[in-house]
Amino acid sequence: MFGRSAMGETVVQGHFFDRWRLRVGGALVFAETLRLDGDIAQRLAQRAIAGGGVAVASAIKYPGNDADAAAVRAVQDHFIGEVGISAWNGLVVARLVARDGAALRRDLVAVLTALDAAPLPRLWLN
């Protein structure tokens, strides 16, 4: 989250770096790097970045398949923010963008539930 909207916080300037590497049996099966520098608020406002959203998340399921992606698409009418889902080579990747942390949490719970993830923390379900 780039600022807590309920607290009136916004992130304007900064440096954000996130790097994921997923290996299975020593083989690299997924790699991603995200970097936002400088005027983060301006970058997040761009449609191709976050379309004005300030809360982002990614969820990866391995092993995963087209049926998992279809389960997420089946609940897409209930999402508050934007959710994209892809399946390929035994992976399922969901990307989420929302206007605030509460909307992101709601969408993330829906995605993880649809993916039949491990039991979610009880705090998330309140």
Backbone as JSON Lines, residues from 0, in Angstrom:
{"i":0,"aa":"M","n":[0.85,-1.16,0.0],"ca":[0.0,0.0,0.0],"c":[0.9,1.22,0.0]}
{"i":1,"aa":"F","n":[0.55,2.15,-0.84],"ca":[1.3,3.4,-0.92],"c":[0.49,4.48,-0.22]}
{"i":2,"aa":"G","n":[0.52,4.41,1.11],"ca":[-0.25,5.33,1.95],"c":[-1.51,4.65,2.47]}
{"i":3,"aa":"R","n":[-1.93,5.07,3.66],"ca":[-3.16,4.56,4.25],"c":[-4.23,5.63,4.09]}
{"i":4,"aa":"S","n":[-5.17,5.39,3.17],"ca":[-6.18,6.4,2.86],"c":[-7.06,6.72,4.07]}
{"i":5,"aa":"A","n":[-7.34,5.73,4.91],"ca":[-8.17,5.98,6.09],"c":[-7.49,6.94,7.07]}
{"i":6,"aa":"M","n":[-6.16,7.03,6.99],"ca":[-5.4,7.93,7.85],"c":[-5.03,9.22,7.12]}
{"i":7,"aa":"G","n":[-5.49,9.36,5.88],"ca":[-5.18,10.55,5.1],"c":[-3.76,10.57,4.57]}
{"i":8,"aa":"E","n":[-3.1,9.42,4.55],"ca":[-1.72,9.34,4.09],"c":[-1.65,9.09,2.59]}
{"i":9,"aa":"T","n":[-0.71,9.71,1.94],"ca":[-0.39,9.42,0.54],"c":[1.12,9.37,0.39]}
{"i":10,"aa":"V","n":[1.57,8.53,-0.5],"ca":[2.99,8.46,-0.82],"c":[3.18,9.25,-2.11]}
{"i":11,"aa":"V","n":[4.04,10.23,-2.06],"ca":[4.28,11.05,-3.24],"c":[5.63,10.68,-3.85]}
{"i":12,"aa":"Q","n":[6.68,10.78,-3.07],"ca":[8.04,10.48,-3.53],"c":[8.56,9.25,-2.82]}
{"i":13,"aa":"G","n":[9.45,8.52,-3.49],"ca":[10.07,7.39,-2.81],"c":[10.77,6.45,-3.76]}
{"i":14,"aa":"H","n":[11.15,5.33,-3.19],"ca":[11.8,4.25,-3.95],"c":[11.2,2.94,-3.46]}
{"i":15,"aa":"F","n":[10.64,2.19,-4.37],"ca":[10.06,0.87,-4.06],"c":[10.69,-0.15,-4.98]}
{"i":16,"aa":"F","n":[11.19,-1.24,-4.4],"ca":[11.82,-2.3,-5.18],"c":[11.34,-3.64,-4.63]}
{"i":17,"aa":"D","n":[10.82,-4.48,-5.5],"ca":[10.32,-5.8,-5.1],"c":[10.79,-6.8,-6.15]}
{"i":18,"aa":"R","n":[11.36,-7.9,-5.69],"ca":[11.91,-8.9,-6.61],"c":[11.48,-10.29,-6.17]}
{"i":19,"aa":"W","n":[10.88,-11.03,-7.1],"ca":[10.43,-12.4,-6.85],"c":[11.2,-13.36,-7.73]}
{"i":20,"aa":"R","n":[11.59,-14.48,-7.18],"ca":[12.16,-15.58,-7.93],"c":[11.55,-16.86,-7.36]}
{"i":21,"aa":"L","n":[10.94,-17.66,-8.22],"ca":[10.34,-18.92,-7.8],"c":[11.07,-20.05,-8.52]}
{"i":22,"aa":"R","n":[11.64,-20.93,-7.75],"ca":[12.35,-22.08,-8.31],"c":[11.67,-23.36,-7.87]}
{"i":23,"aa":"V","n":[11.58,-24.3,-8.78],"ca":[11.03,-25.61,-8.49],"c":[12.08,-26.63,-8.9]}
{"i":24,"aa":"G","n":[12.53,-27.41,-7.94],"ca":[13.58,-28.38,-8.23],"c":[14.84,-27.73,-8.76]}
{"i":25,"aa":"G","n":[15.11,-26.51,-8.3],"ca":[16.29,-25.78,-8.74],"c":[16.12,-25.0,-10.03]}
{"i":26,"aa":"A","n":[15.03,-25.26,-10.76],"ca":[14.8,-24.57,-12.03],"c":[13.96,-23.31,-11.81]}
{"i":27,"aa":"L","n":[14.38,-22.21,-12.39],"ca":[13.65,-20.96,-12.3],"c":[12.38,-21.08,-13.14]}
{"i":28,"aa":"V","n":[11.2,-20.91,-12.48],"ca":[9.93,-21.01,-13.21],"c":[9.19,-19.68,-13.26]}
{"i":29,"aa":"F","n":[9.61,-18.71,-12.43],"ca":[8.96,-17.41,-12.43],"c":[9.96,-16.38,-11.93]}
{"i":30,"aa":"A","n":[10.03,-15.25,-12.62],"ca":[10.9,-14.15,-12.19],"c":[10.2,-12.84,-12.48]}
{"i":31,"aa":"E","n":[10.25,-11.95,-11.51],"ca":[9.61,-10.65,-11.68],"c":[10.33,-9.62,-10.82]}
{"i":32,"aa":"T","n":[10.48,-8.44,-11.37],"ca":[11.06,-7.33,-10.62],"c":[10.18,-6.11,-10.85]}
{"i":33,"aa":"L","n":[9.87,-5.4,-9.78],"ca":[9.08,-4.17,-9.84],"c":[9.87,-3.07,-9.15]}
{"i":34,"aa":"R","n":[10.01,-1.94,-9.83],"ca":[10.7,-0.79,-9.24],"c":[9.93,0.47,-9.58]}
{"i":35,"aa":"L","n":[9.63,1.24,-8.56],"ca":[9.03,2.57,-8.72],"c":[9.96,3.56,-8.04]}
{"i":36,"aa":"D","n":[10.37,4.58,-8.78],"ca":[11.28,5.6,-8.25],"c":[10.7,6.98,-8.43]}
{"i":37,"aa":"G","n":[11.14,7.89,-7.58],"ca":[10.8,9.29,-7.77],"c":[9.36,9.59,-7.4]}
{"i":38,"aa":"D","n":[8.62,10.18,-8.33],"ca":[7.24,10.59,-8.1],"c":[6.31,9.38,-8.22]}
{"i":39,"aa":"I","n":[6.23,8.61,-7.16],"ca":[5.45,7.38,-7.15],"c":[3.97,7.67,-7.38]}
{"i":40,"aa":"A","n":[3.44,8.71,-6.8],"ca":[2.02,9.05,-6.98],"c":[1.71,9.28,-8.45]}
{"i":41,"aa":"Q","n":[2.58,9.97,-9.16],"ca":[2.37,10.22,-10.59],"c":[2.43,8.92,-11.37]}
{"i":42,"aa":"R","n":[3.35,8.05,-11.02],"ca":[3.46,6.76,-11.72],"c":[2.23,5.89,-11.47]}
{"i":43,"aa":"L","n":[1.76,5.83,-10.23],"ca":[0.59,5.02,-9.9],"c":[-0.68,5.56,-10.57]}
{"i":44,"aa":"A","n":[-0.7,6.83,-10.85],"ca":[-1.87,7.43,-11.5],"c":[-1.98,7.01,-12.97]}
{"i":45,"aa":"Q","n":[-0.87,6.58,-13.57],"ca":[-0.89,6.18,-14.98],"c":[-1.72,4.92,-15.15]}
{"i":46,"aa":"R","n":[-2.54,4.93,-16.19],"ca":[-3.44,3.8,-16.44],"c":[-2.69,2.47,-16.56]}
{"i":47,"aa":"A","n":[-1.58,2.44,-17.22],"ca":[-0.84,1.19,-17.43],"c":[-0.1,0.73,-16.17]}
{"i":48,"aa":"I","n":[0.02,1.58,-15.18],"ca":[0.7,1.2,-13.94],"c":[-0.33,0.74,-12.91]}
{"i":49,"aa":"A","n":[-1.15,1.65,-12.41],"ca":[-2.15,1.28,-11.4],"c":[-3.46,2.03,-11.58]}
{"i":50,"aa":"G","n":[-3.57,2.88,-12.58],"ca":[-4.83,3.59,-12.85],"c":[-5.35,4.38,-11.67]}
{"i":51,"aa":"G","n":[-4.46,4.89,-10.85],"ca":[-4.87,5.66,-9.68],"c":[-4.98,4.84,-8.41]}
{"i":52,"aa":"G","n":[-4.85,3.53,-8.5],"ca":[-4.88,2.69,-7.3],"c":[-3.63,2.91,-6.48]}
{"i":53,"aa":"V","n":[-3.75,2.7,-5.17],"ca":[-2.59,2.87,-4.3],"c":[-2.27,1.61,-3.5]}
{"i":54,"aa":"A","n":[-3.01,0.54,-3.77],"ca":[-2.78,-0.73,-3.09],"c":[-2.63,-1.81,-4.15]}
{"i":55,"aa":"V","n":[-1.53,-2.55,-4.11],"ca":[-1.26,-3.56,-5.13],"c":[-0.83,-4.86,-4.46]}
{"i":56,"aa":"A","n":[-1.08,-5.96,-5.17],"ca":[-0.67,-7.27,-4.66],"c":[-0.53,-8.24,-5.82]}
{"i":57,"aa":"S","n":[0.26,-9.26,-5.59],"ca":[0.37,-10.38,-6.52],"c":[0.22,-11.66,-5.72]}
{"i":58,"aa":"A","n":[-0.42,-12.64,-6.31],"ca":[-0.55,-13.95,-5.68],"c":[-0.13,-14.99,-6.71]}
{"i":59,"aa":"I","n":[0.7,-15.91,-6.29],"ca":[1.2,-16.96,-7.18],"c":[0.8,-18.31,-6.61]}
{"i":60,"aa":"K","n":[0.24,-19.16,-7.47],"ca":[-0.07,-20.52,-7.06],"c":[0.71,-21.48,-7.93]}
{"i":61,"aa":"Y","n":[1.43,-22.38,-7.26],"ca":[2.14,-23.45,-7.96],"c":[1.97,-24.72,-7.15]}
{"i":62,"aa":"P","n":[1.56,-25.82,-7.71],"ca":[1.12,-25.92,-9.09],"c":[-0.26,-25.31,-9.27]}
{"i":63,"aa":"G","n":[-0.49,-24.79,-10.44],"ca":[-1.77,-24.21,-10.78],"c":[-2.1,-24.51,-12.23]}
{"i":64,"aa":"N","n":[-3.35,-24.27,-12.61],"ca":[-3.76,-24.6,-13.98],"c":[-4.89,-23.69,-14.44]}
{"i":65,"aa":"D","n":[-5.37,-23.95,-15.64],"ca":[-6.45,-23.14,-16.21],"c":[-7.72,-23.18,-15.37]}
{"i":66,"aa":"A","n":[-7.98,-24.3,-14.73],"ca":[-9.17,-24.4,-13.88],"c":[-9.08,-23.43,-12.7]}
{"i":67,"aa":"D","n":[-7.88,-23.24,-12.15],"ca":[-7.69,-22.28,-11.07],"c":[-7.98,-20.86,-11.56]}
{"i":68,"aa":"A","n":[-7.45,-20.53,-12.73],"ca":[-7.7,-19.2,-13.31],"c":[-9.2,-19.01,-13.57]}
{"i":69,"aa":"A","n":[-9.85,-20.04,-14.05],"ca":[-11.3,-19.96,-14.32],"c":[-12.08,-19.75,-13.03]}
{"i":70,"aa":"A","n":[-11.62,-20.34,-11.92],"ca":[-12.3,-20.16,-10.63],"c":[-12.24,-18.69,-10.19]}
{"i":71,"aa":"V","n":[-11.12,-18.03,-10.44],"ca":[-11.0,-16.61,-10.1],"c":[-11.88,-15.78,-11.04]}
{"i":72,"aa":"R","n":[-11.86,-16.1,-12.32],"ca":[-12.69,-15.35,-13.28],"c":[-14.18,-15.49,-12.96]}
{"i":73,"aa":"A","n":[-14.57,-16.6,-12.36],"ca":[-15.97,-16.84,-12.03],"c":[-16.49,-15.87,-10.97]}
{"i":74,"aa":"V","n":[-15.61,-15.28,-10.18],"ca":[-16.04,-14.33,-9.14],"c":[-15.68,-12.89,-9.49]}
{"i":75,"aa":"Q","n":[-15.28,-12.65,-10.73],"ca":[-14.78,-11.32,-11.12],"c":[-15.82,-10.2,-10.96]}
{"i":76,"aa":"D","n":[-17.09,-10.52,-11.02],"ca":[-18.11,-9.48,-10.86],"c":[-18.17,-8.93,-9.44]}
{"i":77,"aa":"H","n":[-17.51,-9.59,-8.5],"ca":[-17.54,-9.17,-7.11],"c":[-16.31,-8.36,-6.7]}
{"i":78,"aa":"F","n":[-15.35,-8.2,-7.61],"ca":[-14.14,-7.45,-7.26],"c":[-14.43,-5.96,-7.2]}
{"i":79,"aa":"I","n":[-13.79,-5.3,-6.25],"ca":[-13.91,-3.85,-6.12],"c":[-12.88,-3.17,-7.02]}
{"i":80,"aa":"G","n":[-11.66,-3.69,-7.01],"ca":[-10.58,-3.13,-7.81],"c":[-10.4,-3.91,-9.11]}
{"i":81,"aa":"E","n":[-9.21,-3.82,-9.65],"ca":[-8.86,-4.53,-10.88],"c":[-8.1,-5.79,-10.5]}
{"i":82,"aa":"V","n":[-8.49,-6.91,-11.11],"ca":[-7.82,-8.18,-10.87],"c":[-7.58,-8.84,-12.21]}
{"i":83,"aa":"G","n":[-6.33,-9.21,-12.45],"ca":[-5.98,-9.96,-13.65],"c":[-5.44,-11.31,-13.24]}
{"i":84,"aa":"I","n":[-5.76,-12.33,-14.02],"ca":[-5.33,-13.7,-13.68],"c":[-4.8,-14.37,-14.93]}
{"i":85,"aa":"S","n":[-3.68,-15.06,-14.78],"ca":[-3.08,-15.78,-15.9],"c":[-2.63,-17.16,-15.43]}
{"i":86,"aa":"A","n":[-2.66,-18.11,-16.35],"ca":[-2.16,-19.46,-16.06],"c":[-1.28,-19.9,-17.21]}
{"i":87,"aa":"W","n":[-0.11,-20.42,-16.88],"ca":[0.79,-20.95,-17.89],"c":[1.86,-21.81,-17.22]}
{"i":88,"aa":"N","n":[2.32,-22.82,-17.9],"ca":[3.42,-23.68,-17.44],"c":[3.29,-24.13,-15.99]}
{"i":89,"aa":"G","n":[2.07,-24.44,-15.55],"ca":[1.88,-24.93,-14.19],"c":[1.79,-23.85,-13.13]}
{"i":90,"aa":"L","n":[1.76,-22.59,-13.55],"ca":[1.66,-21.46,-12.62],"c":[0.33,-20.74,-12.81]}
{"i":91,"aa":"V","n":[-0.15,-20.14,-11.75],"ca":[-1.26,-19.2,-11.82],"c":[-0.79,-17.94,-11.1]}
{"i":92,"aa":"V","n":[-0.94,-16.8,-11.77],"ca":[-0.53,-15.53,-11.19],"c":[-1.71,-14.56,-11.25]}
{"i":93,"aa":"A","n":[-2.03,-14.01,-10.1],"ca":[-3.08,-12.99,-10.01],"c":[-2.41,-11.68,-9.63]}
{"i":94,"aa":"R","n":[-2.84,-10.62,-10.28],"ca":[-2.35,-9.27,-9.97],"c":[-3.55,-8.42,-9.59]}
{"i":95,"aa":"L","n":[-3.41,-7.69,-8.51],"ca":[-4.52,-6.91,-7.99],"c":[-4.1,-5.46,-7.79]}
{"i":96,"aa":"V","n":[-5.02,-4.55,-8.09],"ca":[-4.84,-3.12,-7.84],"c":[-6.16,-2.6,-7.29]}
{"i":97,"aa":"A","n":[-6.09,-1.81,-6.22],"ca":[-7.3,-1.26,-5.62],"c":[-7.06,0.17,-5.15]}
{"i":98,"aa":"R","n":[-8.15,0.85,-4.86],"ca":[-8.06,2.25,-4.46],"c":[-7.55,2.42,-3.03]}
{"i":99,"aa":"D","n":[-7.69,1.37,-2.2],"ca":[-7.21,1.43,-0.82],"c":[-6.98,0.03,-0.29]}
{"i":100,"aa":"G","n":[-6.42,-0.04,0.91],"ca":[-6.08,-1.33,1.5],"c":[-7.28,-2.2,1.8]}
{"i":101,"aa":"A","n":[-8.38,-1.6,2.21],"ca":[-9.58,-2.39,2.53],"c":[-10.12,-3.07,1.28]}
{"i":102,"aa":"A","n":[-10.17,-2.35,0.16],"ca":[-10.64,-2.93,-1.09],"c":[-9.68,-4.03,-1.57]}
{"i":103,"aa":"L","n":[-8.39,-3.77,-1.41],"ca":[-7.4,-4.78,-1.81],"c":[-7.56,-6.05,-0.99]}
{"i":104,"aa":"R","n":[-7.72,-5.9,0.31],"ca":[-7.87,-7.07,1.18],"c":[-9.1,-7.89,0.79]}
{"i":105,"aa":"R","n":[-10.2,-7.2,0.52],"ca":[-11.44,-7.9,0.13],"c":[-11.22,-8.69,-1.16]}
{"i":106,"aa":"D","n":[-10.6,-8.05,-2.15],"ca":[-10.34,-8.74,-3.42],"c":[-9.33,-9.87,-3.25]}
{"i":107,"aa":"L","n":[-8.31,-9.64,-2.44],"ca":[-7.29,-10.67,-2.23],"c":[-7.89,-11.9,-1.53]}
{"i":108,"aa":"V","n":[-8.76,-11.68,-0.56],"ca":[-9.44,-12.8,0.1],"c":[-10.26,-13.58,-0.92]}
{"i":109,"aa":"A","n":[-10.96,-12.88,-1.81],"ca":[-11.76,-13.56,-2.84],"c":[-10.89,-14.37,-3.78]}
{"i":110,"aa":"V","n":[-9.75,-13.81,-4.18],"ca":[-8.83,-14.53,-5.08],"c":[-8.27,-15.76,-4.39]}
{"i":111,"aa":"L","n":[-7.77,-15.6,-3.17],"ca":[-7.17,-16.74,-2.46],"c":[-8.2,-17.82,-2.15]}
{"i":112,"aa":"T","n":[-9.43,-17.41,-1.86],"ca":[-10.5,-18.38,-1.63],"c":[-10.81,-19.14,-2.91]}
{"i":113,"aa":"A","n":[-10.9,-18.43,-4.03],"ca":[-11.18,-19.07,-5.32],"c":[-10.06,-20.02,-5.72]}
{"i":114,"aa":"L","n":[-8.83,-19.68,-5.34],"ca":[-7.68,-20.54,-5.65],"c":[-7.55,-21.69,-4.66]}
{"i":115,"aa":"D","n":[-8.47,-21.76,-3.71],"ca":[-8.46,-22.82,-2.7],"c":[-7.12,-22.85,-1.96]}
{"i":116,"aa":"A","n":[-6.65,-21.65,-1.59],"ca":[-5.4,-21.51,-0.86],"c":[-5.56,-22.07,0.54]}
{"i":117,"aa":"A","n":[-4.46,-22.2,1.24],"ca":[-4.48,-22.67,2.62],"c":[-5.42,-21.78,3.43]}
{"i":118,"aa":"P","n":[-5.89,-22.25,4.56],"ca":[-6.79,-21.42,5.36],"c":[-6.21,-20.03,5.58]}
{"i":119,"aa":"L","n":[-7.06,-19.03,5.41],"ca":[-6.62,-17.64,5.58],"c":[-6.57,-17.3,7.07]}
{"i":120,"aa":"P","n":[-5.75,-16.32,7.42],"ca":[-5.71,-15.9,8.83],"c":[-7.09,-15.43,9.27]}
{"i":121,"aa":"R","n":[-7.48,-15.79,10.48],"ca":[-8.81,-15.41,10.98],"c":[-9.02,-13.91,10.95]}
{"i":122,"aa":"L","n":[-7.97,-13.14,11.19],"ca":[-8.06,-11.68,11.18],"c":[-8.55,-11.19,9.81]}
{"i":123,"aa":"W","n":[-8.17,-11.85,8.73],"ca":[-8.58,-11.44,7.39],"c":[-10.06,-11.68,7.14]}
{"i":124,"aa":"L","n":[-10.66,-12.58,7.88],"ca":[-12.03,-12.99,7.62],"c":[-13.06,-12.21,8.43]}
{"i":125,"aa":"N","n":[-12.62,-11.31,9.26],"ca":[-13.54,-10.49,10.08],"c":[-14.13,-9.38,9.26]}
